[in-house]
Amino acid sequence: MSAFKIFRQNYFNRASKHVMIDFSVAAALINKFHTKIRDRDDAAQILEIVNQNMEINNDLSEYVRERNLNRARADFRNINVDSENVREFPVLSYSDLILIACGTYQLKQAPSYYGEHIRFNGCYQIELCNDHRGSIMEGVNVSPNCFLLRARIAGRHISRKVYFVYILINSNDSGRSAIKKYCCNCIVGRRTVGCCAHVMTVIWYLGWARYQTNIFPPAQFLDDVLIVYDTNDMNV
């Protein structure tokens, strides 16, 4: 309806008397002349994932909270990721990423978070849990072949805010089925339908982007721009 100017402005009392008639006319014009809107090719798969996961509790998030893993340092070791290490993480297709996110919104934000991450750390850095095979089985219902990784993703909207991302991987599986659980301590990080942008950034890079040859942080050239202020002009 935003294509019609009349619906992009405030309605006053006099005009509100015929607003439903205007709406009906606009709807009729859209039905007659607008290109037919079709479902995405993967719409059925996304709906199936939504129905499967919408009632599932995020027990990995509970495990992280109960054991206060955000403050744990000795239990994790740092790894600078490249295309040759952390090979247990599954290789994903772009379609896999869309299905994990249940859409493209978070996926489109991943390059920007990636740019902030490598600007802050100088490389793509994650942390692997040292003692996951014994302890994590107690709190999360997964197979013994799983390993836990953690990443610290800088926030884009709040200065100096860092979000902790946890992803549980089954090294015996492949594709998106290998990603068993994930969580983040951001406001929507406990969701089980889709994922937040911080989780998607890690999955996007480890499973897909690091194997590409043309992945660059957006607007990277701005890092080399230096603005010089003329103090004389500022004092005028």
mmCIF file of the C-alpha atoms, coordinates in Angstrom:
data_MODEL
# 
_entry.id   MODEL 
# 
loop_
_atom_site.group_PDB 
_atom_site.id 
_atom_site.type_symbol 
_atom_site.label_atom_id 
_atom_site.label_alt_id 
_atom_site.label_comp_id 
_atom_site.label_asym_id 
_atom_site.label_entity_id 
_atom_site.label_seq_id 
_atom_site.pdbx_PDB_ins_code 
_atom_site.Cartn_x 
_atom_site.Cartn_y 
_atom_site.Cartn_z 
_atom_site.occupancy 
_atom_site.B_iso_or_equiv 
_atom_site.pdbx_formal_charge 
_atom_site.auth_seq_id 
_atom_site.auth_comp_id 
_atom_site.auth_asym_id 
_atom_site.auth_atom_id 
_atom_site.pdbx_PDB_model_num 
ATOM 1   C CA . MET A 1 1   ? 0.000   0.000   0.000   1.00 0.00 ? 1   MET A CA 1 
ATOM 2   C CA . SER A 1 2   ? 2.989   2.324   0.350   1.00 0.00 ? 2   SER A CA 1 
ATOM 3   C CA . ALA A 1 3   ? 2.859   2.801   -3.431  1.00 0.00 ? 3   ALA A CA 1 
ATOM 4   C CA . PHE A 1 4   ? -0.199  5.009   -2.919  1.00 0.00 ? 4   PHE A CA 1 
ATOM 5   C CA . LYS A 1 5   ? 0.537   8.497   -1.620  1.00 0.00 ? 5   LYS A CA 1 
ATOM 6   C CA . ILE A 1 6   ? -2.758  8.694   0.226   1.00 0.00 ? 6   ILE A CA 1 
ATOM 7   C CA . PHE A 1 7   ? -1.649  5.906   2.573   1.00 0.00 ? 7   PHE A CA 1 
ATOM 8   C CA . ARG A 1 8   ? 1.719   7.511   3.292   1.00 0.00 ? 8   ARG A CA 1 
ATOM 9   C CA . GLN A 1 9   ? 0.219   10.522  5.059   1.00 0.00 ? 9   GLN A CA 1 
ATOM 10  C CA . ASN A 1 10  ? -1.735  11.143  8.230   1.00 0.00 ? 10  ASN A CA 1 
ATOM 11  C CA . TYR A 1 11  ? -5.482  10.686  8.040   1.00 0.00 ? 11  TYR A CA 1 
ATOM 12  C CA . PHE A 1 12  ? -7.664  13.409  9.535   1.00 0.00 ? 12  PHE A CA 1 
ATOM 13  C CA . ASN A 1 13  ? -11.187 12.952  10.837  1.00 0.00 ? 13  ASN A CA 1 
ATOM 14  C CA . ARG A 1 14  ? -12.837 14.140  7.625   1.00 0.00 ? 14  ARG A CA 1 
ATOM 15  C CA . ALA A 1 15  ? -10.818 11.760  5.436   1.00 0.00 ? 15  ALA A CA 1 
ATOM 16  C CA . SER A 1 16  ? -11.210 8.817   7.805   1.00 0.00 ? 16  SER A CA 1 
ATOM 17  C CA . LYS A 1 17  ? -14.868 8.474   6.790   1.00 0.00 ? 17  LYS A CA 1 
ATOM 18  C CA . HIS A 1 18  ? -13.862 6.987   3.434   1.00 0.00 ? 18  HIS A CA 1 
ATOM 19  C CA . VAL A 1 19  ? -10.558 5.343   4.362   1.00 0.00 ? 19  VAL A CA 1 
ATOM 20  C CA . MET A 1 20  ? -11.918 1.804   3.912   1.00 0.00 ? 20  MET A CA 1 
ATOM 21  C CA . ILE A 1 21  ? -13.287 2.688   0.470   1.00 0.00 ? 21  ILE A CA 1 
ATOM 22  C CA . ASP A 1 22  ? -9.872  4.073   -0.487  1.00 0.00 ? 22  ASP A CA 1 
ATOM 23  C CA . PHE A 1 23  ? -8.251  0.935   0.841   1.00 0.00 ? 23  PHE A CA 1 
ATOM 24  C CA . SER A 1 24  ? -10.601 -1.299  -1.162  1.00 0.00 ? 24  SER A CA 1 
ATOM 25  C CA . VAL A 1 25  ? -9.888  0.618   -4.372  1.00 0.00 ? 25  VAL A CA 1 
ATOM 26  C CA . ALA A 1 26  ? -6.123  0.383   -3.791  1.00 0.00 ? 26  ALA A CA 1 
ATOM 27  C CA . ALA A 1 27  ? -6.380  -3.348  -3.067  1.00 0.00 ? 27  ALA A CA 1 
ATOM 28  C CA . ALA A 1 28  ? -8.372  -3.893  -6.267  1.00 0.00 ? 28  ALA A CA 1 
ATOM 29  C CA . LEU A 1 29  ? -5.747  -2.041  -8.322  1.00 0.00 ? 29  LEU A CA 1 
ATOM 30  C CA . ILE A 1 30  ? -2.962  -4.119  -6.785  1.00 0.00 ? 30  ILE A CA 1 
ATOM 31  C CA . ASN A 1 31  ? -4.824  -7.371  -7.433  1.00 0.00 ? 31  ASN A CA 1 
ATOM 32  C CA . LYS A 1 32  ? -5.399  -6.382  -11.050 1.00 0.00 ? 32  LYS A CA 1 
ATOM 33  C CA . PHE A 1 33  ? -2.047  -4.933  -12.090 1.00 0.00 ? 33  PHE A CA 1 
ATOM 34  C CA . HIS A 1 34  ? 0.652   -5.943  -9.598  1.00 0.00 ? 34  HIS A CA 1 
ATOM 35  C CA . THR A 1 35  ? 3.041   -8.765  -10.440 1.00 0.00 ? 35  THR A CA 1 
ATOM 36  C CA . LYS A 1 36  ? 1.815   -11.937 -8.800  1.00 0.00 ? 36  LYS A CA 1 
ATOM 37  C CA . ILE A 1 37  ? 3.583   -12.553 -5.506  1.00 0.00 ? 37  ILE A CA 1 
ATOM 38  C CA . ARG A 1 38  ? 4.888   -16.085 -5.136  1.00 0.00 ? 38  ARG A CA 1 
ATOM 39  C CA . ASP A 1 39  ? 6.392   -17.996 -2.248  1.00 0.00 ? 39  ASP A CA 1 
ATOM 40  C CA . ARG A 1 40  ? 10.143  -18.420 -2.089  1.00 0.00 ? 40  ARG A CA 1 
ATOM 41  C CA . ASP A 1 41  ? 11.443  -21.710 -3.449  1.00 0.00 ? 41  ASP A CA 1 
ATOM 42  C CA . ASP A 1 42  ? 12.517  -22.699 0.061   1.00 0.00 ? 42  ASP A CA 1 
ATOM 43  C CA . ALA A 1 43  ? 9.349   -21.481 1.804   1.00 0.00 ? 43  ALA A CA 1 
ATOM 44  C CA . ALA A 1 44  ? 8.150   -25.011 2.595   1.00 0.00 ? 44  ALA A CA 1 
ATOM 45  C CA . GLN A 1 45  ? 11.517  -25.921 4.140   1.00 0.00 ? 45  GLN A CA 1 
ATOM 46  C CA . ILE A 1 46  ? 11.559  -22.771 6.268   1.00 0.00 ? 46  ILE A CA 1 
ATOM 47  C CA . LEU A 1 47  ? 8.029   -23.429 7.518   1.00 0.00 ? 47  LEU A CA 1 
ATOM 48  C CA . GLU A 1 48  ? 8.983   -26.999 8.378   1.00 0.00 ? 48  GLU A CA 1 
ATOM 49  C CA . ILE A 1 49  ? 11.974  -25.758 10.401  1.00 0.00 ? 49  ILE A CA 1 
ATOM 50  C CA . VAL A 1 50  ? 9.780   -23.210 12.189  1.00 0.00 ? 50  VAL A CA 1 
ATOM 51  C CA . ASN A 1 51  ? 7.236   -25.863 13.159  1.00 0.00 ? 51  ASN A CA 1 
ATOM 52  C CA . GLN A 1 52  ? 9.961   -28.228 14.364  1.00 0.00 ? 52  GLN A CA 1 
ATOM 53  C CA . ASN A 1 53  ? 11.802  -25.692 16.522  1.00 0.00 ? 53  ASN A CA 1 
ATOM 54  C CA . MET A 1 54  ? 9.212   -23.228 17.802  1.00 0.00 ? 54  MET A CA 1 
ATOM 55  C CA . GLU A 1 55  ? 8.482   -25.190 20.996  1.00 0.00 ? 55  GLU A CA 1 
ATOM 56  C CA . ILE A 1 56  ? 12.070  -26.279 21.707  1.00 0.00 ? 56  ILE A CA 1 
ATOM 57  C CA . ASN A 1 57  ? 13.801  -24.844 24.767  1.00 0.00 ? 57  ASN A CA 1 
ATOM 58  C CA . ASN A 1 58  ? 17.343  -23.527 24.283  1.00 0.00 ? 58  ASN A CA 1 
ATOM 59  C CA . ASP A 1 59  ? 19.073  -25.750 26.840  1.00 0.00 ? 59  ASP A CA 1 
ATOM 60  C CA . LEU A 1 60  ? 22.525  -24.658 25.639  1.00 0.00 ? 60  LEU A CA 1 
ATOM 61  C CA . SER A 1 61  ? 21.672  -21.144 26.801  1.00 0.00 ? 61  SER A CA 1 
ATOM 62  C CA . GLU A 1 62  ? 20.631  -22.544 30.178  1.00 0.00 ? 62  GLU A CA 1 
ATOM 63  C CA . TYR A 1 63  ? 23.875  -24.514 30.374  1.00 0.00 ? 63  TYR A CA 1 
ATOM 64  C CA . VAL A 1 64  ? 25.943  -21.388 29.636  1.00 0.00 ? 64  VAL A CA 1 
ATOM 65  C CA . ARG A 1 65  ? 24.047  -19.346 32.217  1.00 0.00 ? 65  ARG A CA 1 
ATOM 66  C CA . GLU A 1 66  ? 24.158  -21.957 34.985  1.00 0.00 ? 66  GLU A CA 1 
ATOM 67  C CA . ARG A 1 67  ? 27.919  -22.482 34.602  1.00 0.00 ? 67  ARG A CA 1 
ATOM 68  C CA . ASN A 1 68  ? 28.624  -18.791 34.038  1.00 0.00 ? 68  ASN A CA 1 
ATOM 69  C CA . LEU A 1 69  ? 30.673  -19.615 30.942  1.00 0.00 ? 69  LEU A CA 1 
ATOM 70  C CA . ASN A 1 70  ? 30.859  -15.988 29.839  1.00 0.00 ? 70  ASN A CA 1 
ATOM 71  C CA . ARG A 1 71  ? 33.362  -15.441 32.643  1.00 0.00 ? 71  ARG A CA 1 
ATOM 72  C CA . ALA A 1 72  ? 35.267  -18.685 32.051  1.00 0.00 ? 72  ALA A CA 1 
ATOM 73  C CA . ARG A 1 73  ? 38.707  -18.190 30.532  1.00 0.00 ? 73  ARG A CA 1 
ATOM 74  C CA . ALA A 1 74  ? 40.739  -21.253 31.442  1.00 0.00 ? 74  ALA A CA 1 
ATOM 75  C CA . ASP A 1 75  ? 38.140  -23.552 29.856  1.00 0.00 ? 75  ASP A CA 1 
ATOM 76  C CA . PHE A 1 76  ? 38.643  -22.052 26.381  1.00 0.00 ? 76  PHE A CA 1 
ATOM 77  C CA . ARG A 1 77  ? 41.632  -21.587 24.084  1.00 0.00 ? 77  ARG A CA 1 
ATOM 78  C CA . ASN A 1 78  ? 41.944  -18.946 21.379  1.00 0.00 ? 78  ASN A CA 1 
ATOM 79  C CA . ILE A 1 79  ? 42.228  -19.899 17.713  1.00 0.00 ? 79  ILE A CA 1 
ATOM 80  C CA . ASN A 1 80  ? 42.868  -17.590 14.777  1.00 0.00 ? 80  ASN A CA 1 
ATOM 81  C CA . VAL A 1 81  ? 40.665  -19.071 12.082  1.00 0.00 ? 81  VAL A CA 1 
ATOM 82  C CA . ASP A 1 82  ? 41.715  -19.529 8.471   1.00 0.00 ? 82  ASP A CA 1 
ATOM 83  C CA . SER A 1 83  ? 40.618  -21.911 5.724   1.00 0.00 ? 83  SER A CA 1 
ATOM 84  C CA . GLU A 1 84  ? 42.951  -24.664 6.949   1.00 0.00 ? 84  GLU A CA 1 
ATOM 85  C CA . ASN A 1 85  ? 41.979  -25.070 10.608  1.00 0.00 ? 85  ASN A CA 1 
ATOM 86  C CA . VAL A 1 86  ? 38.807  -25.800 12.586  1.00 0.00 ? 86  VAL A CA 1 
ATOM 87  C CA . ARG A 1 87  ? 37.984  -28.275 9.830   1.00 0.00 ? 87  ARG A CA 1 
ATOM 88  C CA . GLU A 1 88  ? 35.475  -30.022 12.082  1.00 0.00 ? 88  GLU A CA 1 
ATOM 89  C CA . PHE A 1 89  ? 33.110  -27.122 11.452  1.00 0.00 ? 89  PHE A CA 1 
ATOM 90  C CA . PRO A 1 90  ? 30.814  -28.126 8.577   1.00 0.00 ? 90  PRO A CA 1 
ATOM 91  C CA . VAL A 1 91  ? 31.153  -26.591 5.135   1.00 0.00 ? 91  VAL A CA 1 
ATOM 92  C CA . LEU A 1 92  ? 27.831  -24.960 4.282   1.00 0.00 ? 92  LEU A CA 1 
ATOM 93  C CA . SER A 1 93  ? 26.141  -23.715 1.150   1.00 0.00 ? 93  SER A CA 1 
ATOM 94  C CA . TYR A 1 94  ? 24.509  -20.300 0.983   1.00 0.00 ? 94  TYR A CA 1 
ATOM 95  C CA . SER A 1 95  ? 21.145  -22.070 0.938   1.00 0.00 ? 95  SER A CA 1 
ATOM 96  C CA . ASP A 1 96  ? 22.081  -23.782 4.204   1.00 0.00 ? 96  ASP A CA 1 
ATOM 97  C CA . LEU A 1 97  ? 22.739  -20.391 5.777   1.00 0.00 ? 97  LEU A CA 1 
ATOM 98  C CA . ILE A 1 98  ? 19.312  -19.138 4.706   1.00 0.00 ? 98  ILE A CA 1 
ATOM 99  C CA . LEU A 1 99  ? 17.632  -22.176 6.244   1.00 0.00 ? 99  LEU A CA 1 
ATOM 100 C CA . ILE A 1 100 ? 19.565  -21.798 9.506   1.00 0.00 ? 100 ILE A CA 1 
ATOM 101 C CA . ALA A 1 101 ? 18.515  -18.152 9.756   1.00 0.00 ? 101 ALA A CA 1 
ATOM 102 C CA . CYS A 1 102 ? 15.003  -18.866 8.403   1.00 0.00 ? 102 CYS A CA 1 
ATOM 103 C CA . GLY A 1 103 ? 15.470  -16.003 5.975   1.00 0.00 ? 103 GLY A CA 1 
ATOM 104 C CA . THR A 1 104 ? 18.063  -13.529 4.790   1.00 0.00 ? 104 THR A CA 1 
ATOM 105 C CA . TYR A 1 105 ? 17.833  -10.639 7.279   1.00 0.00 ? 105 TYR A CA 1 
ATOM 106 C CA . GLN A 1 106 ? 20.558  -11.839 9.664   1.00 0.00 ? 106 GLN A CA 1 
ATOM 107 C CA . LEU A 1 107 ? 22.582  -13.167 6.750   1.00 0.00 ? 107 LEU A CA 1 
ATOM 108 C CA . LYS A 1 108 ? 22.770  -9.717  5.162   1.00 0.00 ? 108 LYS A CA 1 
ATOM 109 C CA . GLN A 1 109 ? 24.153  -8.289  8.411   1.00 0.00 ? 109 GLN A CA 1 
ATOM 110 C CA . ALA A 1 110 ? 26.921  -10.897 8.718   1.00 0.00 ? 110 ALA A CA 1 
ATOM 111 C CA . PRO A 1 111 ? 29.525  -9.110  6.526   1.00 0.00 ? 111 PRO A CA 1 
ATOM 112 C CA . SER A 1 112 ? 29.250  -5.950  8.636   1.00 0.00 ? 112 SER A CA 1 
ATOM 113 C CA . TYR A 1 113 ? 29.736  -7.858  11.888  1.00 0.00 ? 113 TYR A CA 1 
ATOM 114 C CA . TYR A 1 114 ? 32.609  -9.720  10.254  1.00 0.00 ? 114 TYR A CA 1 
ATOM 115 C CA . GLY A 1 115 ? 34.232  -6.408  9.363   1.00 0.00 ? 115 GLY A CA 1 
ATOM 116 C CA . GLU A 1 116 ? 33.936  -5.158  12.940  1.00 0.00 ? 116 GLU A CA 1 
ATOM 117 C CA . HIS A 1 117 ? 35.286  -8.453  14.278  1.00 0.00 ? 117 HIS A CA 1 
ATOM 118 C CA . ILE A 1 118 ? 38.477  -8.516  12.228  1.00 0.00 ? 118 ILE A CA 1 
ATOM 119 C CA . ARG A 1 119 ? 38.975  -4.769  12.708  1.00 0.00 ? 119 ARG A CA 1 
ATOM 120 C CA . PHE A 1 120 ? 38.896  -5.315  16.468  1.00 0.00 ? 120 PHE A CA 1 
ATOM 121 C CA . ASN A 1 121 ? 40.995  -8.517  16.593  1.00 0.00 ? 121 ASN A CA 1 
ATOM 122 C CA . GLY A 1 122 ? 43.116  -8.226  13.451  1.00 0.00 ? 122 GLY A CA 1 
ATOM 123 C CA . CYS A 1 123 ? 41.915  -11.693 12.416  1.00 0.00 ? 123 CYS A CA 1 
ATOM 124 C CA . TYR A 1 124 ? 38.874  -13.912 12.848  1.00 0.00 ? 124 TYR A CA 1 
ATOM 125 C CA . GLN A 1 125 ? 39.267  -15.264 16.347  1.00 0.00 ? 125 GLN A CA 1 
ATOM 126 C CA . ILE A 1 126 ? 37.166  -17.878 18.118  1.00 0.00 ? 126 ILE A CA 1 
ATOM 127 C CA . GLU A 1 127 ? 37.600  -19.977 21.249  1.00 0.00 ? 127 GLU A CA 1 
ATOM 128 C CA . LEU A 1 128 ? 37.306  -23.743 21.584  1.00 0.00 ? 128 LEU A CA 1 
ATOM 129 C CA . CYS A 1 129 ? 36.242  -25.381 24.827  1.00 0.00 ? 129 CYS A CA 1 
ATOM 130 C CA . ASN A 1 130 ? 39.064  -27.468 26.327  1.00 0.00 ? 130 ASN A CA 1 
ATOM 131 C CA . ASP A 1 131 ? 36.974  -29.857 28.411  1.00 0.00 ? 131 ASP A CA 1 
ATOM 132 C CA . HIS A 1 132 ? 33.720  -30.220 26.563  1.00 0.00 ? 132 HIS A CA 1 
ATOM 133 C CA . ARG A 1 133 ? 33.380  -33.951 26.038  1.00 0.00 ? 133 ARG A CA 1 
ATOM 134 C CA . GLY A 1 134 ? 32.913  -34.746 29.708  1.00 0.00 ? 134 GLY A CA 1 
ATOM 135 C CA . SER A 1 135 ? 31.200  -31.788 31.322  1.00 0.00 ? 135 SER A CA 1 
ATOM 136 C CA . ILE A 1 136 ? 28.934  -30.511 28.580  1.00 0.00 ? 136 ILE A CA 1 
ATOM 137 C CA . MET A 1 137 ? 27.150  -33.836 28.275  1.00 0.00 ? 137 MET A CA 1 
ATOM 138 C CA . GLU A 1 138 ? 25.767  -33.300 31.757  1.00 0.00 ? 138 GLU A CA 1 
ATOM 139 C CA . GLY A 1 139 ? 23.843  -30.187 30.826  1.00 0.00 ? 139 GLY A CA 1 
ATOM 140 C CA . VAL A 1 140 ? 22.992  -30.587 27.153  1.00 0.00 ? 140 VAL A CA 1 
ATOM 141 C CA . ASN A 1 141 ? 21.379  -33.570 25.469  1.00 0.00 ? 141 ASN A CA 1 
ATOM 142 C CA . VAL A 1 142 ? 23.832  -34.261 22.627  1.00 0.00 ? 142 VAL A CA 1 
ATOM 143 C CA . SER A 1 143 ? 26.116  -37.050 21.449  1.00 0.00 ? 143 SER A CA 1 
ATOM 144 C CA . PRO A 1 144 ? 29.724  -37.476 22.692  1.00 0.00 ? 144 PRO A CA 1 
ATOM 145 C CA . ASN A 1 145 ? 31.041  -36.359 19.282  1.00 0.00 ? 145 ASN A CA 1 
ATOM 146 C CA . CYS A 1 146 ? 30.098  -32.727 19.889  1.00 0.00 ? 146 CYS A CA 1 
ATOM 147 C CA . PHE A 1 147 ? 32.430  -29.845 20.607  1.00 0.00 ? 147 PHE A CA 1 
ATOM 148 C CA . LEU A 1 148 ? 31.662  -26.334 21.820  1.00 0.00 ? 148 LEU A CA 1 
ATOM 149 C CA . LEU A 1 149 ? 33.056  -23.145 20.356  1.00 0.00 ? 149 LEU A CA 1 
ATOM 150 C CA . ARG A 1 150 ? 32.695  -19.595 21.570  1.00 0.00 ? 150 ARG A CA 1 
ATOM 151 C CA . ALA A 1 151 ? 33.136  -16.265 19.829  1.00 0.00 ? 151 ALA A CA 1 
ATOM 152 C CA . ARG A 1 152 ? 33.058  -12.698 21.072  1.00 0.00 ? 152 ARG A CA 1 
ATOM 153 C CA . ILE A 1 153 ? 31.253  -10.467 18.605  1.00 0.00 ? 153 ILE A CA 1 
ATOM 154 C CA . ALA A 1 154 ? 31.466  -6.697  18.985  1.00 0.00 ? 154 ALA A CA 1 
ATOM 155 C CA . GLY A 1 155 ? 28.137  -4.894  19.018  1.00 0.00 ? 155 GLY A CA 1 
ATOM 156 C CA . ARG A 1 156 ? 27.393  -2.474  16.204  1.00 0.00 ? 156 ARG A CA 1 
ATOM 157 C CA . HIS A 1 157 ? 25.027  -0.162  18.071  1.00 0.00 ? 157 HIS A CA 1 
ATOM 158 C CA . ILE A 1 158 ? 26.377  0.039   21.631  1.00 0.00 ? 158 ILE A CA 1 
ATOM 159 C CA . SER A 1 159 ? 29.935  1.220   22.159  1.00 0.00 ? 159 SER A CA 1 
ATOM 160 C CA . ARG A 1 160 ? 32.295  -1.418  23.595  1.00 0.00 ? 160 ARG A CA 1 
ATOM 161 C CA . LYS A 1 161 ? 29.484  -3.979  23.903  1.00 0.00 ? 161 LYS A CA 1 
ATOM 162 C CA . VAL A 1 162 ? 30.610  -7.567  23.293  1.00 0.00 ? 162 VAL A CA 1 
ATOM 163 C CA . TYR A 1 163 ? 28.244  -10.492 22.778  1.00 0.00 ? 163 TYR A CA 1 
ATOM 164 C CA . PHE A 1 164 ? 29.175  -14.088 23.576  1.00 0.00 ? 164 PHE A CA 1 
ATOM 165 C CA . VAL A 1 165 ? 28.161  -16.623 20.932  1.00 0.00 ? 165 VAL A CA 1 
ATOM 166 C CA . TYR A 1 166 ? 28.183  -20.378 21.647  1.00 0.00 ? 166 TYR A CA 1 
ATOM 167 C CA . ILE A 1 167 ? 27.760  -23.034 18.970  1.00 0.00 ? 167 ILE A CA 1 
ATOM 168 C CA . LEU A 1 168 ? 27.644  -26.785 19.545  1.00 0.00 ? 168 LEU A CA 1 
ATOM 169 C CA . ILE A 1 169 ? 28.898  -28.880 16.622  1.00 0.00 ? 169 ILE A CA 1 
ATOM 170 C CA . ASN A 1 170 ? 28.693  -32.623 15.987  1.00 0.00 ? 170 ASN A CA 1 
ATOM 171 C CA . SER A 1 171 ? 31.889  -33.520 14.143  1.00 0.00 ? 171 SER A CA 1 
ATOM 172 C CA . ASN A 1 172 ? 30.364  -36.765 12.819  1.00 0.00 ? 172 ASN A CA 1 
ATOM 173 C CA . ASP A 1 173 ? 27.642  -34.961 10.874  1.00 0.00 ? 173 ASP A CA 1 
ATOM 174 C CA . SER A 1 174 ? 27.921  -32.741 7.817   1.00 0.00 ? 174 SER A CA 1 
ATOM 175 C CA . GLY A 1 175 ? 26.120  -29.700 6.472   1.00 0.00 ? 175 GLY A CA 1 
ATOM 176 C CA . ARG A 1 176 ? 23.686  -27.766 8.618   1.00 0.00 ? 176 ARG A CA 1 
ATOM 177 C CA . SER A 1 177 ? 22.668  -30.933 10.480  1.00 0.00 ? 177 SER A CA 1 
ATOM 178 C CA . ALA A 1 178 ? 26.079  -30.777 12.206  1.00 0.00 ? 178 ALA A CA 1 
ATOM 179 C CA . ILE A 1 179 ? 25.070  -27.528 13.935  1.00 0.00 ? 179 ILE A CA 1 
ATOM 180 C CA . LYS A 1 180 ? 23.161  -28.892 16.902  1.00 0.00 ? 180 LYS A CA 1 
ATOM 181 C CA . LYS A 1 181 ? 22.614  -25.885 19.141  1.00 0.00 ? 181 LYS A CA 1 
ATOM 182 C CA . TYR A 1 182 ? 23.559  -22.244 19.435  1.00 0.00 ? 182 TYR A CA 1 
ATOM 183 C CA . CYS A 1 183 ? 22.907  -19.267 21.657  1.00 0.00 ? 183 CYS A CA 1 
ATOM 184 C CA . CYS A 1 184 ? 24.013  -15.706 22.298  1.00 0.00 ? 184 CYS A CA 1 
ATOM 185 C CA . ASN A 1 185 ? 23.642  -13.372 25.257  1.00 0.00 ? 185 ASN A CA 1 
ATOM 186 C CA . CYS A 1 186 ? 22.017  -10.652 23.155  1.00 0.00 ? 186 CYS A CA 1 
ATOM 187 C CA . ILE A 1 187 ? 18.323  -9.875  23.629  1.00 0.00 ? 187 ILE A CA 1 
ATOM 188 C CA . VAL A 1 188 ? 17.171  -12.416 20.994  1.00 0.00 ? 188 VAL A CA 1 
ATOM 189 C CA . GLY A 1 189 ? 20.064  -14.842 21.357  1.00 0.00 ? 189 GLY A CA 1 
ATOM 190 C CA . ARG A 1 190 ? 18.031  -17.657 22.926  1.00 0.00 ? 190 ARG A CA 1 
ATOM 191 C CA . ARG A 1 191 ? 15.770  -18.120 19.928  1.00 0.00 ? 191 ARG A CA 1 
ATOM 192 C CA . THR A 1 192 ? 15.514  -21.595 18.410  1.00 0.00 ? 192 THR A CA 1 
ATOM 193 C CA . VAL A 1 193 ? 13.661  -20.492 15.270  1.00 0.00 ? 193 VAL A CA 1 
ATOM 194 C CA . GLY A 1 194 ? 16.336  -18.895 13.133  1.00 0.00 ? 194 GLY A CA 1 
ATOM 195 C CA . CYS A 1 195 ? 19.185  -17.181 14.953  1.00 0.00 ? 195 CYS A CA 1 
ATOM 196 C CA . CYS A 1 196 ? 20.450  -13.742 15.881  1.00 0.00 ? 196 CYS A CA 1 
ATOM 197 C CA . ALA A 1 197 ? 22.881  -11.838 13.660  1.00 0.00 ? 197 ALA A CA 1 
ATOM 198 C CA . HIS A 1 198 ? 25.806  -12.548 16.016  1.00 0.00 ? 198 HIS A CA 1 
ATOM 199 C CA . VAL A 1 199 ? 25.341  -16.318 15.753  1.00 0.00 ? 199 VAL A CA 1 
ATOM 200 C CA . MET A 1 200 ? 24.857  -16.067 12.001  1.00 0.00 ? 200 MET A CA 1 
ATOM 201 C CA . THR A 1 201 ? 28.083  -14.081 11.636  1.00 0.00 ? 201 THR A CA 1 
ATOM 202 C CA . VAL A 1 202 ? 30.102  -16.936 13.146  1.00 0.00 ? 202 VAL A CA 1 
ATOM 203 C CA . ILE A 1 203 ? 28.291  -19.636 11.166  1.00 0.00 ? 203 ILE A CA 1 
ATOM 204 C CA . TRP A 1 204 ? 28.525  -17.544 7.980   1.00 0.00 ? 204 TRP A CA 1 
ATOM 205 C CA . TYR A 1 205 ? 32.285  -17.122 8.294   1.00 0.00 ? 205 TYR A CA 1 
ATOM 206 C CA . LEU A 1 206 ? 33.291  -20.572 9.563   1.00 0.00 ? 206 LEU A CA 1 
ATOM 207 C CA . GLY A 1 207 ? 30.954  -22.520 7.295   1.00 0.00 ? 207 GLY A CA 1 
ATOM 208 C CA . TRP A 1 208 ? 30.982  -20.463 4.104   1.00 0.00 ? 208 TRP A CA 1 
ATOM 209 C CA . ALA A 1 209 ? 32.788  -17.112 3.833   1.00 0.00 ? 209 ALA A CA 1 
ATOM 210 C CA . ARG A 1 210 ? 36.321  -18.250 4.705   1.00 0.00 ? 210 ARG A CA 1 
ATOM 211 C CA . TYR A 1 211 ? 36.298  -20.548 1.674   1.00 0.00 ? 211 TYR A CA 1 
ATOM 212 C CA . GLN A 1 212 ? 35.364  -17.710 -0.689  1.00 0.00 ? 212 GLN A CA 1 
ATOM 213 C CA . THR A 1 213 ? 37.917  -15.590 -2.543  1.00 0.00 ? 213 THR A CA 1 
ATOM 214 C CA . ASN A 1 214 ? 36.058  -12.283 -2.657  1.00 0.00 ? 214 ASN A CA 1 
ATOM 215 C CA . ILE A 1 215 ? 34.890  -11.642 0.899   1.00 0.00 ? 215 ILE A CA 1 
ATOM 216 C CA . PHE A 1 216 ? 35.836  -8.201  2.189   1.00 0.00 ? 216 PHE A CA 1 
ATOM 217 C CA . PRO A 1 217 ? 34.465  -6.069  5.021   1.00 0.00 ? 217 PRO A CA 1 
ATOM 218 C CA . PRO A 1 218 ? 31.951  -3.534  3.667   1.00 0.00 ? 218 PRO A CA 1 
ATOM 219 C CA . ALA A 1 219 ? 33.224  0.032   3.195   1.00 0.00 ? 219 ALA A CA 1 
ATOM 220 C CA . GLN A 1 220 ? 36.730  -1.048  4.185   1.00 0.00 ? 220 GLN A CA 1 
ATOM 221 C CA . PHE A 1 221 ? 38.211  1.928   2.327   1.00 0.00 ? 221 PHE A CA 1 
ATOM 222 C CA . LEU A 1 222 ? 36.771  4.236   4.996   1.00 0.00 ? 222 LEU A CA 1 
ATOM 223 C CA . ASP A 1 223 ? 39.348  2.890   7.464   1.00 0.00 ? 223 ASP A CA 1 
ATOM 224 C CA . ASP A 1 224 ? 42.000  4.779   5.500   1.00 0.00 ? 224 ASP A CA 1 
ATOM 225 C CA . VAL A 1 225 ? 40.125  8.071   5.402   1.00 0.00 ? 225 VAL A CA 1 
ATOM 226 C CA . LEU A 1 226 ? 41.575  10.775  7.626   1.00 0.00 ? 226 LEU A CA 1 
ATOM 227 C CA . ILE A 1 227 ? 39.500  13.879  8.281   1.00 0.00 ? 227 ILE A CA 1 
ATOM 228 C CA . VAL A 1 228 ? 41.493  16.998  9.141   1.00 0.00 ? 228 VAL A CA 1 
ATOM 229 C CA . TYR A 1 229 ? 39.659  19.830  10.833  1.00 0.00 ? 229 TYR A CA 1 
ATOM 230 C CA . ASP A 1 230 ? 40.865  23.390  10.383  1.00 0.00 ? 230 ASP A CA 1 
ATOM 231 C CA . THR A 1 231 ? 40.856  24.847  13.888  1.00 0.00 ? 231 THR A CA 1 
ATOM 232 C CA . ASN A 1 232 ? 40.634  28.361  12.475  1.00 0.00 ? 232 ASN A CA 1 
ATOM 233 C CA . ASP A 1 233 ? 37.352  27.544  10.758  1.00 0.00 ? 233 ASP A CA 1 
ATOM 234 C CA . MET A 1 234 ? 36.007  25.945  13.920  1.00 0.00 ? 234 MET A CA 1 
ATOM 235 C CA . ASN A 1 235 ? 36.678  29.093  15.944  1.00 0.00 ? 235 ASN A CA 1 
ATOM 236 C CA . VAL A 1 236 ? 34.824  31.380  13.561  1.00 0.00 ? 236 VAL A CA 1 
# 
